[in-house]
Each structure stands twice: as C-alpha cells, then as structure tokens.
C-alpha cells in the first residue's frame, strides 16, 4: 500500500455514534467521521514521501470532522471533533524508528478514548509503496 504523508490522506470511520440533543433528551445517532492528514502533527521532519512529511505511528491527529450534529458529545469519548491516531502500520518499514503509516492502516478516531475505528482510504502520494 502507499505510504501516508501529511498532504491529503483521508481517514474515514463509520459509525461514529454521538448523542444528538432533542426536546425529549439526547438520542444516539450514527455519523461518518473524517480526519484529514493535513491537520496531523508529524513526528518526523527529515523524511519526505512524495513532497510531504512522512507519517508514522507517533503522528498525532488534531481534529476529525463529521460528527458536529452530535453536540451532546460522542457515546464513548464524550467529545465532538476529537483527535485521531493510527494504531496499525507497516511492520517492515520504520520511519524515525517507528512503524510507518500506510493506506488502509487502522485508525482510531474522535478522541484518545476513541469513539470509532476507521482506516486510511485515500492516498496522498503514489510513488512510495510499503509492502510489509
């Protein structure tokens, strides 16, 4: 799969169950959750993949969008528009001493205590391929 960098990888997760305020009380509803790698804080600044900073498992996401209608917060994380992080990467390629992120890697989204699990679904570059 293609290696992830900070130029436009989209992490997508569904369902992100959040509580929606109603007159009768909060109701849990599923929403899509999307996090873009352009908002990530990279941990390696000296490795470039396709003109973008390489991402590894220590790369921290800042925001994930899509669950804004659930203003009564997430069912598990109790936050809205929370951070995301990758939890599974290439086991054969290290970037900065840590496993590199790649397309289709598992991500946890909407909080450090995640509300949902998703994956990287769009490539930001198509030249560097991680096969392990």
C-alpha positions in Angstrom: 0.0 0.0 0.0 1.0 3.6 -0.5 2.9 5.3 2.4 1.0 8.1 4.2 2.2 11.6 4.4 0.7 14.9 5.6 -0.6 16.1 2.2 -4.1 14.7 2.0 -4.7 11.2 3.3 -8.3 10.8 4.4 -9.1 8.6 7.4 -12.8 7.5 7.3 -14.8 5.8 10.1 -18.4 4.8 10.4 -20.4 4.7 12.6 -19.3 7.4 14.9 -22.2 7.3 17.4 -22.9 10.6 19.0 -25.7 11.9 21.2 -27.9 14.4 19.4 -29.9 16.8 21.6 -33.7 16.7 21.2 -36.6 18.1 23.2 -37.1 14.6 24.8 -33.4 14.2 25.7 -30.2 13.1 23.8 -30.6 10.4 21.2 -27.6 8.4 19.9 -27.3 8.6 16.1 -24.5 7.3 13.8 -22.5 9.8 11.8 -19.5 9.5 9.4 -16.2 10.6 10.8 -13.5 12.0 8.6 -9.9 13.1 9.5 -7.5 14.6 7.0 -3.7 14.2 7.3 -3.2 17.9 6.6 -4.2 18.5 10.2 -1.8 16.0 11.6 1.2 16.9 13.7 4.1 14.8 12.2 6.8 13.3 14.4 9.5 13.0 11.7 10.6 16.2 9.9 13.5 14.9 7.9 11.8 12.1 5.8 9.7 13.1 2.8 7.3 10.8 0.9 6.2 12.5 -2.3 7.0 16.0 -1.1 5.1 15.5 2.1 6.3 14.8 5.6 6.3 11.0 6.3 3.8 9.8 8.9 4.5 7.0 11.5 2.5 5.6 14.5 3.6 8.6 16.6 2.0 11.1 14.3 -0.9 12.8 16.2 -4.1 13.9 14.6 -5.7 17.1 15.8 -9.3 17.1 14.6 -11.8 14.7 13.0 -14.9 16.0 11.4 -18.4 14.8 10.5 -19.9 14.3 14.0 -20.7 18.0 14.6 -24.6 17.5 14.7 -24.0 15.3 17.8 -23.5 18.2 20.1 -24.3 16.2 23.2 -20.8 14.5 22.6 -19.7 11.1 21.5 -21.2 8.0 23.1 -17.8 6.6 24.3 -15.3 9.5 24.0 -17.6 12.2 25.3 -16.2 14.8 22.9 -17.0 16.1 19.4 -14.4 16.8 16.7 -11.8 14.9 18.6 -8.3 13.8 17.6 -7.4 10.7 15.6 -4.4 8.4 15.6 -3.1 5.4 13.6 -2.7 2.2 15.5 -1.5 -0.2 12.8 1.2 0.4 10.2 3.8 -1.3 8.2 5.7 -3.9 10.3 8.7 -3.9 8.0 9.3 -0.2 7.4 10.5 2.2 10.1 10.3 6.0 9.8 12.1 7.7 12.6 12.5 4.4 14.4 8.7 3.8 14.5 6.5 1.8 12.1 5.3 3.8 9.1 1.7 4.6 8.3 0.2 3.4 5.0 -3.0 3.3 3.1 -5.7 1.0 4.7 -4.0 1.2 8.1 -6.3 1.1 11.1 -7.1 4.4 12.8 -8.9 5.3 16.0 -10.9 8.5 15.7 -12.8 11.1 17.7 -10.8 11.0 20.9 -7.9 9.4 22.7 -10.5 7.0 24.1 -11.8 6.5 20.6 -15.5 6.7 19.6 -14.9 4.8 16.4 -12.4 2.8 14.3 -11.6 3.6 10.7 -8.9 3.4 8.1 -6.9 5.5 5.7 -8.8 5.4 2.4 -7.2 7.9 0.0 -3.6 8.1 -1.0 -1.7 11.4 -0.7 1.1 10.2 -3.0 1.6 7.3 -5.3 5.3 6.8 -5.6 6.4 5.2 -2.2 4.8 1.8 -1.6 5.2 -0.1 1.7 4.7 -3.9 1.1 5.1 -5.2 4.6 
